Amino acid sequence: MEVKSDSQKQVGNSFKNIDDLRGATAFLYTKPWNKFNEHTRGMTSGRANDAYIDGVTGNMAALALFAENSNFNELFQTWGSLYVAITQADYIIKDYVPIAIANGVNETQAKACEGEARFMRATAYWYLAMLWHDVPIVDDPRDFALNTLIPPHHFEDVIQYAIHDLSKAADVLPATDVKGRVTKYSAKGMLARVCLTAANYARGNRFHPSISHAIMPEATRP
């Protein structure tokens, strides 16, 4: 049985122009990061013990003592927010951009939207890796709709995934855009940050050779 919604946007009738597609990528800059922005400061400052904390500070006290559990608010809100950003980016990369190109949208402009999504996805994975180390990589959320018990990937794999996304983003993003949108140089800057994170791991030959060569000059390699 087919049901047509009178209120929800239908994919088949959408992404017929670049404004539709940029409307989808605009969402990546806002709500998906809401809980991350709200809770990560408490999570990181509490663990670093660089915030005012006393016996009645509640969550912050538990974080400072590393006494939180898996249901701790700051943890699951931050985790969930980052995976919301990843899921939205996945749909843009896997579905919306190909649909737009098939509908006749300029491929260069559509690929730039894909670059925005790859930038956001890579940034979310970098934060996840820095906060949790080994985390699941979800390339297509539909593959896990009926099975949410996903084993984590190694830290090195997560970082390599982010490097791949940022490299592709740097190739397709424009050099300039309207204020607030990421550009080619945003991707290159974030790529440098992720590569710095990876540098010490590359020295231990824990990355694929192509990644090691890209992030560490020959002269510095052991």
Order of alpha helices (4+ residues) and beta strands (2+ residues): alpha-alpha-alpha-alpha-alpha-alpha-alpha-alpha-alpha
